[in-house]
Amino acid sequence: MTAAGVVLVHGAWAGGWIWDDVLPLLAERGLEARVVDLPSCGEDAERLTGLDGDAAAVREVLDQTDGDVVLCGHSYGGMVITGAAAGHDRVRQRGDLENSR
């Protein structure tokens, strides 16, 4: 079994930068990781699309990723990845860091 790619999704009031310390740790373990910046959490008012738009942004990354994917969402990102993963055949597992303790 080959390792799945990892897609990291931040929570509300944050950005992809919250994963800056995690990315090198995943790379050290040979895992390819991508970070999604959610449109609803950005400064561009024209991109503020809400939950559906955020899920679409994650789904776009899933569509562009080869092989299986593990989704990891922090806080609000957990709702986003749930919507993005629904019916997507590449998603191997979802995880919500906020509720996984």
MIDREN-951291 format. One record per atom (N, C-alpha, C, O): residue number from 1; x, y, z; atom name. Coordinates in nm, 3 decimals, padded with zeros to 5 digits, always signed. Last residue first. Layout:
<nodes>
+-----+---------+---------+---------+------+
: seq :       X :       Y :       Z : atom :
+-----+---------+---------+---------+------+
: NUM :       X :       Y :       Z :   CA :
...
+-----+---------+---------+---------+------+
</nodes>
This chain:
<nodes>
+-----+---------+---------+---------+------+
: seq :       X :       Y :       Z : atom :
+-----+---------+---------+---------+------+
: 101 : -00.921 : +01.473 : +02.026 :    N :
: 101 : -00.847 : +01.450 : +02.151 :   CA :
: 101 : -00.910 : +01.343 : +02.235 :    C :
: 101 : -00.859 : +01.312 : +02.343 :    O :
: 100 : -01.049 : +01.548 : +01.799 :    N :
: 100 : -00.985 : +01.418 : +01.799 :   CA :
: 100 : -00.908 : +01.388 : +01.927 :    C :
: 100 : -00.838 : +01.287 : +01.935 :    O :
:  99 : -01.162 : +01.794 : +01.739 :    N :
:  99 : -01.244 : +01.697 : +01.811 :   CA :
:  99 : -01.179 : +01.560 : +01.822 :    C :
:  99 : -01.249 : +01.463 : +01.851 :    O :
:  98 : -00.967 : +01.937 : +01.604 :    N :
:  98 : -01.032 : +02.000 : +01.718 :   CA :
:  98 : -01.106 : +01.897 : +01.804 :    C :
:  98 : -01.111 : +01.910 : +01.926 :    O :
:  97 : -00.897 : +01.784 : +01.383 :    N :
:  97 : -00.805 : +01.796 : +01.495 :   CA :
:  97 : -00.871 : +01.851 : +01.619 :    C :
:  97 : -00.834 : +01.813 : +01.730 :    O :
:  96 : -01.064 : +01.558 : +01.212 :    N :
:  96 : -01.089 : +01.691 : +01.264 :   CA :
:  96 : -01.005 : +01.705 : +01.390 :    C :
:  96 : -01.037 : +01.646 : +01.493 :    O :
:  95 : -01.004 : +01.376 : +00.920 :    N :
:  95 : -00.973 : +01.395 : +01.060 :   CA :
:  95 : -00.997 : +01.538 : +01.100 :    C :
:  95 : -00.956 : +01.631 : +01.030 :    O :
:  94 : -01.073 : +01.112 : +00.689 :    N :
:  94 : -01.088 : +01.252 : +00.731 :   CA :
:  94 : -01.052 : +01.259 : +00.878 :    C :
:  94 : -01.067 : +01.161 : +00.952 :    O :
:  93 : -00.934 : +00.900 : +00.433 :    N :
:  93 : -00.972 : +00.925 : +00.572 :   CA :
:  93 : -00.984 : +01.074 : +00.595 :    C :
:  93 : -00.915 : +01.154 : +00.531 :    O :
:  92 : -00.927 : +00.882 : +00.156 :    N :
:  92 : -00.908 : +00.762 : +00.234 :   CA :
:  92 : -00.957 : +00.782 : +00.377 :    C :
:  92 : -01.017 : +00.691 : +00.436 :    O :
:  91 : -01.062 : +01.005 : -00.129 :    N :
:  91 : -01.045 : +01.033 : +00.014 :   CA :
:  91 : -01.039 : +00.903 : +00.091 :    C :
:  91 : -01.134 : +00.824 : +00.091 :    O :
:  90 : -01.121 : +00.953 : -00.390 :    N :
:  90 : -00.980 : +00.951 : -00.351 :   CA :
:  90 : -00.959 : +00.970 : -00.201 :    C :
:  90 : -00.847 : +00.952 : -00.152 :    O :
:  89 : -01.395 : +00.982 : -00.446 :    N :
:  89 : -01.338 : +00.847 : -00.441 :   CA :
:  89 : -01.191 : +00.841 : -00.399 :    C :
:  89 : -01.140 : +00.732 : -00.374 :    O :
:  88 : -01.632 : +01.169 : -00.278 :    N :
:  88 : -01.505 : +01.176 : -00.352 :   CA :
:  88 : -01.431 : +01.044 : -00.336 :    C :
:  88 : -01.405 : +01.001 : -00.223 :    O :
:  87 : -01.862 : +01.174 : -00.123 :    N :
:  87 : -01.868 : +01.112 : -00.254 :   CA :
:  87 : -01.740 : +01.116 : -00.335 :    C :
:  87 : -01.738 : +01.071 : -00.449 :    O :
:  86 : -01.743 : +01.429 : +00.063 :    N :
:  86 : -01.866 : +01.355 : +00.034 :   CA :
:  86 : -01.866 : +01.304 : -00.110 :    C :
:  86 : -01.870 : +01.382 : -00.205 :    O :
:  85 : -01.529 : +01.597 : +00.101 :    N :
:  85 : -01.503 : +01.454 : +00.086 :   CA :
:  85 : -01.625 : +01.375 : +00.043 :    C :
:  85 : -01.612 : +01.263 : -00.007 :    O :
:  84 : -01.635 : +01.850 : +00.140 :    N :
:  84 : -01.550 : +01.827 : +00.024 :   CA :
:  84 : -01.532 : +01.677 : -00.004 :    C :
:  84 : -01.522 : +01.636 : -00.120 :    O :
:  83 : -01.772 : +01.823 : +00.383 :    N :
:  83 : -01.844 : +01.855 : +00.261 :   CA :
:  83 : -01.764 : +01.823 : +00.136 :    C :
:  83 : -01.819 : +01.773 : +00.038 :    O :
:  82 : -01.552 : +01.767 : +00.548 :    N :
:  82 : -01.665 : +01.674 : +00.542 :   CA :
:  82 : -01.745 : +01.697 : +00.414 :    C :
:  82 : -01.781 : +01.602 : +00.345 :    O :
:  81 : -01.393 : +01.991 : +00.523 :    N :
:  81 : -01.346 : +01.866 : +00.463 :   CA :
:  81 : -01.457 : +01.761 : +00.456 :    C :
:  81 : -01.456 : +01.676 : +00.367 :    O :
:  80 : -01.556 : +02.180 : +00.660 :    N :
:  80 : -01.521 : +02.199 : +00.520 :   CA :
:  80 : -01.480 : +02.066 : +00.457 :    C :
:  80 : -01.528 : +02.033 : +00.348 :    O :
:  79 : -01.559 : +02.088 : +00.919 :    N :
:  79 : -01.685 : +02.094 : +00.844 :   CA :
:  79 : -01.657 : +02.103 : +00.695 :    C :
:  79 : -01.726 : +02.041 : +00.614 :    O :
:  78 : -01.286 : +02.117 : +00.974 :    N :
:  78 : -01.348 : +01.986 : +00.982 :   CA :
:  78 : -01.481 : +01.981 : +00.908 :    C :
:  78 : -01.513 : +01.882 : +00.842 :    O :
:  77 : -01.238 : +02.389 : +00.967 :    N :
:  77 : -01.190 : +02.309 : +00.855 :   CA :
:  77 : -01.247 : +02.168 : +00.856 :    C :
:  77 : -01.255 : +02.105 : +00.751 :    O :
:  76 : -01.313 : +02.471 : +01.220 :    N :
:  76 : -01.407 : +02.492 : +01.109 :   CA :
:  76 : -01.367 : +02.411 : +00.986 :    C :
:  76 : -01.453 : +02.370 : +00.909 :    O :
:  75 : -01.064 : +02.261 : +01.336 :    N :
:  75 : -01.182 : +02.336 : +01.378 :   CA :
:  75 : -01.282 : +02.349 : +01.264 :    C :
:  75 : -01.333 : +02.248 : +01.215 :    O :
:  74 : -00.866 : +02.158 : +01.073 :    N :
:  74 : -00.864 : +02.213 : +01.208 :   CA :
:  74 : -00.991 : +02.294 : +01.232 :    C :
:  74 : -01.021 : +02.385 : +01.155 :    O :
:  73 : -00.857 : +01.859 : +00.887 :    N :
:  73 : -00.912 : +01.992 : +00.906 :   CA :
:  73 : -00.907 : +02.035 : +01.051 :    C :
:  73 : -00.941 : +01.958 : +01.140 :    O :
:  72 : -00.718 : +01.654 : +00.658 :    N :
:  72 : -00.704 : +01.695 : +00.797 :   CA :
:  72 : -00.752 : +01.839 : +00.809 :    C :
:  72 : -00.695 : +01.929 : +00.748 :    O :
:  71 : -00.754 : +01.373 : +00.450 :    N :
:  71 : -00.790 : +01.512 : +00.477 :   CA :
:  71 : -00.775 : +01.540 : +00.626 :    C :
:  71 : -00.814 : +01.459 : +00.709 :    O :
:  70 : -00.560 : +01.178 : +00.250 :    N :
:  70 : -00.606 : +01.191 : +00.388 :   CA :
:  70 : -00.633 : +01.340 : +00.409 :    C :
:  70 : -00.544 : +01.422 : +00.390 :    O :
:  69 : -00.606 : +01.025 : -00.066 :    N :
:  69 : -00.582 : +01.147 : +00.012 :   CA :
:  69 : -00.636 : +01.128 : +00.154 :    C :
:  69 : -00.742 : +01.071 : +00.175 :    O :
:  68 : -00.468 : +00.831 : -00.340 :    N :
:  68 : -00.552 : +00.849 : -00.221 :   CA :
:  68 : -00.510 : +00.971 : -00.141 :    C :
:  68 : -00.395 : +01.016 : -00.148 :    O :
:  67 : -00.384 : +00.981 : -00.663 :    N :
:  67 : -00.384 : +00.881 : -00.557 :   CA :
:  67 : -00.478 : +00.915 : -00.443 :    C :
:  67 : -00.554 : +01.011 : -00.447 :    O :
:  66 : -00.315 : +01.323 : -00.734 :    N :
:  66 : -00.313 : +01.183 : -00.775 :   CA :
:  66 : -00.315 : +01.092 : -00.653 :    C :
:  66 : -00.254 : +01.123 : -00.551 :    O :
:  65 : -00.515 : +01.610 : -00.726 :    N :
:  65 : -00.419 : +01.527 : -00.653 :   CA :
:  65 : -00.429 : +01.383 : -00.701 :    C :
:  65 : -00.539 : +01.326 : -00.708 :    O :
:  64 : -00.718 : +01.756 : -00.827 :    N :
:  64 : -00.586 : +01.777 : -00.888 :   CA :
:  64 : -00.478 : +01.688 : -00.827 :    C :
:  64 : -00.363 : +01.689 : -00.871 :    O :
:  63 : -00.934 : +01.698 : -00.666 :    N :
:  63 : -00.942 : +01.661 : -00.808 :   CA :
:  63 : -00.806 : +01.670 : -00.876 :    C :
:  63 : -00.781 : +01.598 : -00.973 :    O :
:  62 : -00.850 : +01.820 : -00.430 :    N :
:  62 : -00.864 : +01.674 : -00.437 :   CA :
:  62 : -00.863 : +01.626 : -00.581 :    C :
:  62 : -00.800 : +01.526 : -00.614 :    O :
:  61 : -00.869 : +02.088 : -00.506 :    N :
:  61 : -00.737 : +02.032 : -00.474 :   CA :
:  61 : -00.743 : +01.879 : -00.480 :    C :
:  61 : -00.650 : +01.816 : -00.531 :    O :
:  60 : -01.148 : +02.098 : -00.534 :    N :
:  60 : -01.061 : +02.129 : -00.648 :   CA :
:  60 : -00.921 : +02.073 : -00.627 :    C :
:  60 : -00.862 : +02.017 : -00.718 :    O :
:  59 : -01.229 : +02.052 : -00.272 :    N :
:  59 : -01.258 : +01.950 : -00.374 :   CA :
:  59 : -01.172 : +01.972 : -00.499 :    C :
:  59 : -01.128 : +01.876 : -00.562 :    O :
:  58 : -01.152 : +02.296 : -00.159 :    N :
:  58 : -01.084 : +02.173 : -00.118 :   CA :
:  58 : -01.106 : +02.064 : -00.222 :    C :
:  58 : -01.013 : +01.991 : -00.256 :    O :
:  57 : -01.331 : +02.465 : -00.292 :    N :
:  57 : -01.187 : +02.491 : -00.303 :   CA :
:  57 : -01.107 : +02.366 : -00.264 :    C :
:  57 : -01.007 : +02.333 : -00.328 :    O :
:  56 : -01.575 : +02.360 : -00.205 :    N :
:  56 : -01.541 : +02.354 : -00.348 :   CA :
:  56 : -01.391 : +02.375 : -00.370 :    C :
:  56 : -01.332 : +02.311 : -00.456 :    O :
:  55 : -01.565 : +02.431 : +00.063 :    N :
:  55 : -01.565 : +02.289 : +00.028 :   CA :
:  55 : -01.528 : +02.271 : -00.120 :    C :
:  55 : -01.457 : +02.177 : -00.155 :    O :
:  54 : -01.583 : +02.711 : +00.029 :    N :
:  54 : -01.464 : +02.652 : +00.091 :   CA :
:  54 : -01.452 : +02.504 : +00.056 :    C :
:  54 : -01.344 : +02.456 : +00.022 :    O :
:  53 : -01.838 : +02.734 : -00.081 :    N :
:  53 : -01.722 : +02.777 : -00.158 :   CA :
:  53 : -01.592 : +02.721 : -00.103 :    C :
:  53 : -01.501 : +02.686 : -00.179 :    O :
:  52 : -01.990 : +02.641 : +00.137 :    N :
:  52 : -01.995 : +02.573 : +00.008 :   CA :
:  52 : -01.875 : +02.608 : -00.080 :    C :
:  52 : -01.817 : +02.521 : -00.145 :    O :
:  51 : -01.925 : +02.832 : +00.341 :    N :
:  51 : -01.892 : +02.690 : +00.356 :   CA :
:  51 : -01.891 : +02.618 : +00.221 :    C :
:  51 : -01.799 : +02.541 : +00.194 :    O :
:  50 : -01.835 : +03.142 : +00.168 :    N :
:  50 : -01.893 : +03.061 : +00.274 :   CA :
:  50 : -01.853 : +02.915 : +00.267 :    C :
:  50 : -01.760 : +02.878 : +00.195 :    O :
:  49 : -01.711 : +03.316 : -00.010 :    N :
:  49 : -01.820 : +03.233 : -00.059 :   CA :
:  49 : -01.885 : +03.147 : +00.047 :    C :
:  49 : -01.986 : +03.082 : +00.017 :    O :
:  48 : -01.530 : +03.565 : -00.085 :    N :
:  48 : -01.595 : +03.523 : +00.040 :   CA :
:  48 : -01.724 : +03.446 : +00.007 :    C :
:  48 : -01.831 : +03.505 : -00.002 :    O :
:  47 : -01.411 : +03.676 : -00.301 :    N :
:  47 : -01.393 : +03.532 : -00.283 :   CA :
:  47 : -01.463 : +03.480 : -00.158 :    C :
:  47 : -01.455 : +03.361 : -00.129 :    O :
:  46 : -01.448 : +03.945 : -00.286 :    N :
:  46 : -01.514 : +03.876 : -00.397 :   CA :
:  46 : -01.501 : +03.724 : -00.385 :    C :
:  46 : -01.574 : +03.651 : -00.453 :    O :
:  45 : -01.286 : +04.025 : -00.076 :    N :
:  45 : -01.431 : +04.020 : -00.055 :   CA :
:  45 : -01.504 : +03.946 : -00.166 :    C :
:  45 : -01.611 : +03.889 : -00.142 :    O :
:  44 : -00.998 : +03.898 : +00.029 :    N :
:  44 : -01.061 : +03.934 : -00.097 :   CA :
:  44 : -01.212 : +03.916 : -00.086 :    C :
:  44 : -01.261 : +03.803 : -00.087 :    O :
:  43 : -00.893 : +03.794 : +00.257 :    N :
:  43 : -00.922 : +03.937 : +00.258 :   CA :
:  43 : -00.992 : +03.984 : +00.131 :    C :
:  43 : -01.041 : +04.097 : +00.126 :    O :
:  42 : -01.024 : +03.472 : +00.367 :    N :
:  42 : -00.928 : +03.564 : +00.307 :   CA :
:  42 : -00.974 : +03.708 : +00.314 :    C :
:  42 : -01.079 : +03.739 : +00.369 :    O :
:  41 : -01.199 : +03.282 : +00.438 :    N :
:  41 : -01.116 : +03.337 : +00.545 :   CA :
:  41 : -01.012 : +03.436 : +00.493 :    C :
:  41 : -00.924 : +03.478 : +00.567 :    O :
:  40 : -01.322 : +03.180 : +00.218 :    N :
:  40 : -01.404 : +03.257 : +00.311 :   CA :
:  40 : -01.324 : +03.321 : +00.424 :    C :
:  40 : -01.376 : +03.406 : +00.497 :    O :
:  39 : -01.123 : +03.030 : +00.084 :    N :
:  39 : -01.163 : +03.161 : +00.034 :   CA :
:  39 : -01.241 : +03.244 : +00.135 :    C :
:  39 : -01.228 : +03.366 : +00.137 :    O :
:  38 : -00.859 : +02.872 : +00.256 :    N :
:  38 : -01.003 : +02.881 : +00.236 :   CA :
:  38 : -01.043 : +03.021 : +00.191 :    C :
:  38 : -01.002 : +03.120 : +00.252 :    O :
:  37 : -00.586 : +02.722 : +00.125 :    N :
:  37 : -00.629 : +02.847 : +00.187 :   CA :
:  37 : -00.776 : +02.866 : +00.154 :    C :
:  37 : -00.813 : +02.875 : +00.037 :    O :
:  36 : -00.461 : +02.405 : +00.181 :    N :
:  36 : -00.565 : +02.480 : +00.112 :   CA :
:  36 : -00.592 : +02.607 : +00.191 :    C :
:  36 : -00.619 : +02.601 : +00.311 :    O :
:  35 : -00.157 : +02.237 : +00.128 :    N :
:  35 : -00.235 : +02.323 : +00.216 :   CA :
:  35 : -00.337 : +02.399 : +00.131 :    C :
:  35 : -00.305 : +02.450 : +00.023 :    O :
:  34 : -00.037 : +01.905 : +00.095 :    N :
:  34 : -00.081 : +02.031 : +00.032 :   CA :
:  34 : -00.167 : +02.105 : +00.132 :    C :
:  34 : -00.241 : +02.045 : +00.209 :    O :
:  33 : +00.229 : +01.671 : +00.120 :    N :
:  33 : +00.118 : +01.745 : +00.180 :   CA :
:  33 : +00.091 : +01.873 : +00.102 :    C :
:  33 : +00.182 : +01.938 : +00.051 :    O :
:  32 : +00.364 : +01.354 : +00.109 :    N :
:  32 : +00.339 : +01.475 : +00.031 :   CA :
:  32 : +00.217 : +01.544 : +00.089 :    C :
:  32 : +00.111 : +01.482 : +00.105 :    O :
:  31 : +00.579 : +01.202 : +00.336 :    N :
:  31 : +00.440 : +01.228 : +00.298 :   CA :
:  31 : +00.429 : +01.360 : +00.223 :    C :
:  31 : +00.479 : +01.463 : +00.268 :    O :
:  30 : +00.821 : +01.136 : +00.450 :    N :
:  30 : +00.795 : +01.097 : +00.312 :   CA :
:  30 : +00.652 : +01.118 : +00.265 :    C :
:  30 : +00.610 : +01.059 : +00.166 :    O :
:  29 : +00.879 : +01.241 : +00.686 :    N :
:  29 : +00.822 : +01.106 : +00.689 :   CA :
:  29 : +00.782 : +01.058 : +00.549 :    C :
:  29 : +00.719 : +00.953 : +00.533 :    O :
:  28 : +00.952 : +01.494 : +00.622 :    N :
:  28 : +01.054 : +01.406 : +00.681 :   CA :
:  28 : +01.009 : +01.261 : +00.682 :    C :
:  28 : +01.091 : +01.169 : +00.678 :    O :
:  27 : +00.699 : +01.595 : +00.553 :    N :
:  27 : +00.799 : +01.571 : +00.447 :   CA :
:  27 : +00.909 : +01.478 : +00.497 :    C :
:  27 : +00.954 : +01.391 : +00.422 :    O :
:  26 : +00.587 : +01.627 : +00.806 :    N :
:  26 : +00.528 : +01.531 : +00.713 :   CA :
:  26 : +00.628 : +01.495 : +00.603 :    C :
:  26 : +00.640 : +01.379 : +00.565 :    O :
:  25 : +00.757 : +01.828 : +00.900 :    N :
:  25 : +00.747 : +01.701 : +00.972 :   CA :
:  25 : +00.687 : +01.592 : +00.884 :    C :
:  25 : +00.731 : +01.477 : +00.887 :    O :
:  24 : +00.711 : +02.041 : +00.726 :    N :
:  24 : +00.842 : +01.974 : +00.725 :   CA :
:  24 : +00.839 : +01.839 : +00.798 :    C :
:  24 : +00.911 : +01.747 : +00.760 :    O :
:  23 : +00.427 : +02.093 : +00.794 :    N :
:  23 : +00.471 : +02.051 : +00.661 :   CA :
:  23 : +00.609 : +01.984 : +00.661 :    C :
:  23 : +00.623 : +01.878 : +00.599 :    O :
:  22 : +00.405 : +02.198 : +01.052 :    N :
:  22 : +00.366 : +02.060 : +01.027 :   CA :
:  22 : +00.422 : +02.008 : +00.895 :    C :
:  22 : +00.461 : +01.891 : +00.885 :    O :
:  21 : +00.464 : +02.464 : +01.052 :    N :
:  21 : +00.550 : +02.376 : +01.132 :   CA :
:  21 : +00.522 : +02.229 : +01.105 :    C :
:  21 : +00.606 : +02.144 : +01.133 :    O :
:  20 : +00.260 : +02.565 : +00.882 :    N :
:  20 : +00.401 : +02.583 : +00.848 :   CA :
:  20 : +00.495 : +02.492 : +00.927 :    C :
:  20 : +00.595 : +02.446 : +00.873 :    O :
:  19 : -00.010 : +02.566 : +00.922 :    N :
:  19 : +00.051 : +02.436 : +00.898 :   CA :
:  19 : +00.201 : +02.446 : +00.871 :    C :
:  19 : +00.265 : +02.344 : +00.841 :    O :
:  18 : -00.093 : +02.824 : +00.933 :    N :
:  18 : -00.095 : +02.749 : +01.060 :   CA :
:  18 : -00.028 : +02.613 : +01.046 :    C :
:  18 : +00.007 : +02.550 : +01.146 :    O :
:  17 : -00.097 : +02.926 : +00.674 :    N :
:  17 : +00.026 : +02.942 : +00.753 :   CA :
:  17 : +00.025 : +02.862 : +00.883 :    C :
:  17 : +00.131 : +02.834 : +00.938 :    O :
:  16 : -00.352 : +02.923 : +00.576 :    N :
:  16 : -00.268 : +02.806 : +00.554 :   CA :
:  16 : -00.138 : +02.809 : +00.633 :    C :
:  16 : -00.077 : +02.705 : +00.654 :    O :
:  15 : -00.520 : +03.096 : +00.846 :    N :
:  15 : -00.481 : +03.077 : +00.707 :   CA :
:  15 : -00.394 : +02.954 : +00.697 :    C :
:  15 : -00.364 : +02.889 : +00.797 :    O :
:  14 : -00.800 : +03.199 : +01.048 :    N :
:  14 : -00.660 : +03.158 : +01.028 :   CA :
:  14 : -00.633 : +03.152 : +00.879 :    C :
:  14 : -00.713 : +03.196 : +00.797 :    O :
:  13 : -01.067 : +03.220 : +01.097 :    N :
:  13 : -00.979 : +03.320 : +01.157 :   CA :
:  13 : -00.832 : +03.282 : +01.146 :    C :
:  13 : -00.749 : +03.328 : +01.225 :    O :
:  12 : -01.139 : +02.868 : +01.080 :    N :
:  12 : -01.177 : +03.008 : +01.064 :   CA :
:  12 : -01.077 : +03.097 : +01.138 :    C :
:  12 : -01.010 : +03.052 : +01.231 :    O :
:  11 : -00.867 : +02.636 : +01.007 :    N :
:  11 : -00.997 : +02.677 : +01.060 :   CA :
:  11 : -01.026 : +02.823 : +01.030 :    C :
:  11 : -00.948 : +02.892 : +00.964 :    O :
:  10 : -00.713 : +02.472 : +00.718 :    N :
:  10 : -00.714 : +02.552 : +00.841 :   CA :
:  10 : -00.856 : +02.583 : +00.887 :    C :
:  10 : -00.953 : +02.560 : +00.814 :    O :
:   9 : -00.633 : +02.161 : +00.597 :    N :
:   9 : -00.728 : +02.272 : +00.586 :   CA :
:   9 : -00.736 : +02.344 : +00.720 :    C :
:   9 : -00.763 : +02.282 : +00.823 :    O :
:   8 : -00.425 : +01.956 : +00.404 :    N :
:   8 : -00.444 : +02.025 : +00.531 :   CA :
:   8 : -00.531 : +02.149 : +00.511 :    C :
:   8 : -00.508 : +02.230 : +00.422 :    O :
:   7 : -00.395 : +01.646 : +00.270 :    N :
:   7 : -00.446 : +01.780 : +00.240 :   CA :
:   7 : -00.485 : +01.843 : +00.373 :    C :
:   7 : -00.569 : +01.789 : +00.445 :    O :
:   6 : -00.156 : +01.407 : +00.180 :    N :
:   6 : -00.225 : +01.474 : +00.290 :   CA :
:   6 : -00.268 : +01.613 : +00.243 :    C :
:   6 : -00.189 : +01.687 : +00.186 :    O :
:   5 : -00.152 : +01.097 : +00.002 :    N :
:   5 : -00.117 : +01.238 : +00.016 :   CA :
:   5 : -00.200 : +01.298 : +00.127 :    C :
:   5 : -00.305 : +01.244 : +00.164 :    O :
:   4 : -00.078 : +00.771 : +00.136 :    N :
:   4 : -00.170 : +00.870 : +00.079 :   CA :
:   4 : -00.109 : +01.008 : +00.091 :    C :
:   4 : -00.026 : +01.034 : +00.178 :    O :
:   3 : +00.163 : +00.528 : +00.051 :    N :
:   3 : +00.115 : +00.632 : +00.142 :   CA :
:   3 : +00.024 : +00.728 : +00.068 :    C :
:   3 : +00.048 : +00.762 : -00.048 :    O :
:   2 : +00.063 : +00.215 : -00.090 :    N :
:   2 : +00.139 : +00.339 : -00.093 :   CA :
:   2 : +00.078 : +00.439 : +00.002 :    C :
:   2 : -00.041 : +00.437 : +00.031 :    O :
:   1 : +00.086 : -00.118 : +00.000 :    N :
:   1 : +00.000 : +00.000 : +00.000 :   CA :
:   1 : +00.090 : +00.124 : +00.000 :    C :
:   1 : +00.182 : +00.134 : +00.081 :    O :
+-----+---------+---------+---------+------+
</nodes>
